[in-house]
Amino acid sequence: MANNRLRYEEYTTVAEFLLASLRRDRKELYSRFSKYTPAYLARFRELNDKVKELENPGEKTESMKLTTARLYAKANELHKELSFVGAYFKNASLHTTLVTTLKKQLASRNIEGAMYNITALKDLVTKHQKALVAQGMPENTPDKLLEYRDAMNTLNQQQNRILNQRMALTRNNKVQYEALFGYIRDTIHDGKIVYQDRIKVRDYTLTRLIERVRAANTAKTEEEEGPDVPGSVM
């Protein structure tokens, strides 16, 4: 059943249960399978600890949120300024198409397209600067436009770097998860053979381990919400 399939987020907890069983039963398993040396146990533990560290992308997520917020704030700021630029163009009897297009790009968060048109608008403003200044446009508007473009470009590149790092982290996690699952799979397989007619077989049965993980998670959630909960599921 799909509900009994091991989820990625459950790998490390299941591994913890198995590691506890291995510490208890390693010598007995070693008598049947020579790979269960102290070094094997240490590698299993080290890999599980590594996956635990990789599981928490919180820092990158928060960094992405902050960078995106700054980028969109800068886009909103420029969008407001362009209302004035559009008015200067209109009052100088100049076409406002580029200004309108740029505002739409900023509103739709088409940042890369907007940066290209900021440069084009800067050139157009420079070309008609005398007429636009006569309508009240600040003389430093071309420089201000470039400042917006450069600031947005920096934030956009930072956003892309974080996104690429997160994608790489996901790929790395997949490799590590697959390696960890190899330990889980092999330990369960061998433990079920050794303890097939003994009560310890429960500690090497995947469905039983999944039940323990989910029962523990349910108990933790209920405890955080307030009500009393039973003791640990054994």
Disulfide bonds with the S-S distance in Angstrom:
none
